[in-house]
């Protein structure tokens, strides 16, 4: 979260903090569970990079998904803020997971569109894990995009129009 007032409200509520802890636990469990279906039976362990990333200074974790963890970082030689996606599991990731991650890097790097992030760098960490450094875009998840930069709530008609417009932008980028 970037909004200090929202953070303060959440932190001041014991019930909200309990929900946050449950969500974090559930997310970690689901990430580990996703690794249980890897093709060669290897264990996947979520978490931050086990070593420093040469050329990058990690600032914070942005998001954690089934395939990787995304960090906000600074690319040291350019002083540019970037998003770095680190494959979950490092050297313990299955060969299928590594191939999938490498394919994602290749596909994203080959795309040129204003609504698709730019890839700056990718590589392999000393522990065998893979990473991808890309353009950092400050924003909100798509499920809350209709709230971004708005002071007042939107009505159902305006919400529908916003979501259709967002869907059209996504379709254009995918095409």
C-alpha positions in Angstrom: 0.0 0.0 0.0 1.2 3.5 -0.8 -1.5 5.5 0.9 -0.4 6.3 4.5 -3.9 7.0 5.7 -5.1 3.6 4.6 -2.1 1.9 6.2 -2.8 3.8 9.5 -6.4 2.7 9.4 -5.5 -0.9 8.8 -2.8 -0.9 11.5 -5.1 0.6 14.1 -7.6 -2.2 13.7 -6.9 -5.4 15.4 -9.5 -7.2 13.3 -7.9 -5.8 10.1 -4.4 -6.8 11.1 -5.7 -10.4 11.9 -7.1 -10.5 8.3 -3.9 -9.2 6.8 -2.0 -12.0 8.7 -4.5 -14.6 7.5 -4.2 -13.4 3.9 -0.4 -13.5 4.1 -0.5 -17.0 5.5 -3.0 -18.2 2.9 -0.9 -16.7 0.1 2.3 -18.4 1.3 0.4 -21.7 1.7 -1.1 -21.5 -1.8 2.3 -20.6 -3.3 3.8 -23.7 -1.7 0.8 -25.8 -2.8 1.3 -24.6 -6.4 4.8 -25.9 -6.2 3.6 -29.4 -5.2 2.3 -29.9 -8.7 5.7 -29.4 -10.4 6.6 -32.1 -12.9 9.6 -33.5 -11.2 8.5 -33.5 -7.6 11.0 -30.9 -6.4 10.1 -28.6 -3.5 9.4 -24.9 -4.2 10.2 -22.5 -1.4 8.9 -18.9 -1.7 10.8 -16.0 -0.3 13.1 -13.2 -1.1 16.3 -13.8 -3.0 18.7 -15.7 -0.8 21.5 -13.5 -1.9 22.0 -10.0 -3.1 21.3 -9.3 -6.7 24.3 -7.8 -8.3 23.4 -4.4 -9.8 20.1 -4.1 -7.9 19.1 -2.8 -4.5 15.8 -4.4 -3.3 13.5 -1.8 -1.7 10.4 -3.8 -0.9 8.2 -6.7 -2.0 5.3 -5.6 -4.3 3.5 -8.8 -5.0 3.8 -12.6 -4.6 2.2 -15.0 -7.1 2.3 -18.6 -8.1 5.4 -18.3 -10.3 7.4 -15.5 -8.7 7.9 -12.6 -6.3 8.0 -9.1 -7.6 10.2 -6.5 -5.8 10.5 -2.8 -6.2 14.2 -2.2 -6.6 16.8 0.4 -7.9 19.0 -0.5 -10.8 22.2 0.8 -9.3 24.1 1.9 -12.4 21.1 3.8 -13.8 19.5 4.8 -10.5 16.2 3.8 -12.2 13.4 2.3 -10.1 12.5 -1.1 -11.5 10.3 -4.1 -10.8 12.3 -7.3 -10.4 10.5 -10.6 -10.7 12.3 -13.5 -9.0 11.3 -17.0 -9.8 10.1 -18.8 -6.8 12.2 -21.8 -5.8 15.6 -20.6 -7.0 17.7 -23.6 -7.8 15.0 -25.9 -6.4 12.5 -24.9 -9.1 11.5 -27.6 -11.5 12.8 -27.7 -15.0 9.3 -27.0 -16.2 9.1 -23.9 -14.0 12.4 -22.6 -15.3 11.4 -23.1 -18.9 8.1 -21.4 -18.3 9.9 -18.4 -16.6 12.4 -18.1 -19.5 9.6 -18.2 -22.0 7.8 -15.4 -20.2 11.0 -13.3 -20.3 11.4 -13.9 -24.0 7.8 -13.1 -24.8 7.6 -9.9 -22.8 10.9 -8.7 -24.1 9.7 -9.2 -27.7 6.6 -7.0 -27.2 6.4 -3.3 -27.9 3.2 -1.6 -26.7 2.5 1.4 -24.5 0.4 -0.8 -22.2 3.0 -3.6 -21.8 6.0 -3.1 -19.5 9.5 -2.8 -21.0 12.0 -5.5 -20.1 15.4 -4.0 -19.1 17.4 -7.1 -17.9 17.2 -10.7 -17.0 19.6 -13.3 -15.7 20.4 -16.1 -13.3 21.2 -15.6 -9.6 24.1 -17.3 -8.0 21.7 -19.8 -6.4 20.4 -20.8 -9.8 17.2 -18.8 -9.6 16.1 -16.6 -12.5 15.1 -13.0 -12.4 13.5 -10.4 -14.8 14.0 -6.6 -14.3 11.3 -4.5 -16.0 9.7 -1.1 -16.0 8.2 -0.2 -12.6 4.7 1.2 -12.9 3.1 2.6 -9.8 -0.5 1.6 -9.7 -3.1 -0.7 -8.3 -4.3 -4.2 -9.1 -6.7 -4.3 -12.0 -9.6 -5.3 -9.6 -9.2 -1.8 -8.0 -8.1 0.2 -11.1 -11.5 2.0 -11.1 -10.5 3.7 -7.8 -7.0 4.9 -8.9 -6.7 8.6 -8.7 -10.4 9.1 -7.7 -11.7 10.9 -4.6 -15.3 9.9 -5.1 -16.9 6.5 -5.6 -18.2 5.6 -9.1 -21.8 4.5 -9.8 -22.6 1.2 -11.5 -22.9 2.7 -15.0 -19.6 4.6 -14.7 -17.9 1.5 -13.3 -19.1 -0.6 -16.2 -17.9 2.0 -18.7 -14.5 2.2 -17.0 -14.1 -1.6 -16.9 -15.1 -1.9 -20.6 -12.5 0.8 -21.5 -9.8 -1.1 -19.5 -10.8 -4.4 -21.1 -10.5 -2.7 -24.6 -7.0 -1.5 -23.6 -6.0 -4.9 -22.5 -7.3 -6.5 -25.7 -5.4 -4.0 -27.7 -2.2 -4.8 -25.9 -2.7 -8.5 -26.2 -3.4 -8.3 -29.9 
